[in-house]
Amino acid sequence: MTSQNERERVVETLPEIEGGITPEAVARAKAMIGTRMRTENFVRDASLGALLNFVNGIGDSNPMFRDQEYAAYSKYGSIIGHPCAPYMRHWSGRTRWGLPGVHGFFAGNDWEYFRNLRPGDAVNCIERVLDVQERQSRYSETLVIQFMETIYTNQRDELLARVVGWCTRHQRRASRERGKYASVPRRHEYTPEELEAIDQQVLAEKARGGQPRYFEDTNIGDELEPVIRGPLSLQDVSAFLVGTGRSSAHGVLLREALRHPDHFFRNPEAGGGLEYTGIGHLRDSVAEAVGVPGAYDYGPQRVSWMGTLVTNWMGDDAFLKRLRVECRRFNVYGDTQWCKGRVIGKHVHDGAPLVDLEIWAENQRGEITAPGQATVMLPSRDPRLPWFTDGRDLTLRDAPRSEQMPPILPE
């Protein structure tokens, strides 16, 4: 917890445009619908080292993503990238355009996958604005939701994934003064026995691996083995930044700040050193200045944990076709997330055996912080259904879906 004086000094320094969410500002943002945007450009090649670095950054121990000798005996013949590994190149839905001086939070991603990322592949992407919507919020009164569509391809222009990402934009002052999270403890205190129990659950995590999970053997109501992430620490958050290759400093950072002055500030805690307004993921003072109880995780980090939940369950011979996760509540340092799921539907579409899952992350207070859904292609015992290596020949746009599965945007 930071002192009130420290927080006030940060509040005074953070860039903020009063009344930044005006009809005129929203109209300018809406005028960008359909516009191609410049993407981020961090890790551009899926080397073995980069793929390993990514799964280290999300705490995924599945040998299919990290052990070349193990993967040599799989149907792929080598390791493959974790489904969320394209985050190394770009975070779809990250706040980075329009509404200057208005704070933003990553709010969710809806991935549809077509191919696995392979060692040696390039990671290319292109992005456009899908939609801009105004809503009312308990957190900050008026908010704006910005929707983006990102297409990831490899060096052969083959489609890897299509993802719809969205973020929410809030006035910092309104968020701080309304105090929606004022009653949430800044740090959860665990007993030694609780920490030991969490550690044992973390160490028990395992992937299904080479034992196929067949479509015919999977039933509605089946539960996924939970994946536990926490208690969240600065080490965990820093590891994700390293895993996604996100860094810039000194002159590189200064030039970026001069191009986008409303996204950076001189932090008095750093003696006036330049920091990005999203440094609230690392500093309590900045998080508190925007109405969050304390420093917190990155949205794509939590989405990746949910990806691990599903890939651990489905086994090496399956293919994750869709992963949709909404980040609804903050996950602050000291919080623990139990990633859980259950089977909610199964059907065959265009010869592909599909299983729908309801997934969610639940913290130590029993609050659901990240609800979501997933669709998995499972191998079938039925010889009339073709075997597959990936999902390139299938689109879910026109596929039947379980009642709890939302449509893929845009409808």
Secondary structure, DSSP 8 states (H G I E B T S, - for coil): ---HHHHHHHHHHS---TT-S-HHHHHHHHTTTT-EE----S--EE-HHHHHHHHHHHT---GGGT-HHHHTTSTTSS----TTGGGGT--TT-S-SSSTT-EEEEEEEEEEE-S---TTEE-EEEEEEEEEEEEEETTTEEEEEEEEEEEEE-TT--EEEEEEEEEEEE-HHHHHHH-TTTTS-SS----HHHHHHHHHHHHT----TTS---GGG--TT-B---EEE-S--HHHHHHHHHHTT----HHHHHHHHHHSGGGEEEEGGGTTEEEEGGGGGT-HHHHHHTT-SS-B--HHHHHHHHHHHHHHHH-TT-EEEEEEEE--S--BTT--EEEEEEEEEEEEETTEEEEEEEEEEEETTS-EEEEEEEEEE---S-TTS---SSSTT--STTS---TT----S--
